[in-house]
């Protein structure tokens, strides 16, 4: 993809996003749609936060397991 195609693609994406933003924030029907969409987005964000917290807990457990395994290997290895 050459620079000209990238510029055209970026301009088109920007125009679409600007149009959607304008519709959501500057029209009555967009405001109604936003009011219906926002609770769902909030729930998705809450779920993602929960997933992130779970991932951090899993990482902690894996790190603890690695340290324990390293200690067991060190104890079993003759000096």
CORHU-V287302 format. One line per field, one symbol per residue. burial: 1 if it has 9 or more other ideal C-beta (glycine too) atoms within 8 Angstrom, else 0. A space follows every 50 residues. Layout:
burial = ???
This chain:
burial = 00000100100000000000011100000110110000000000000000 00000000000000000000000000000
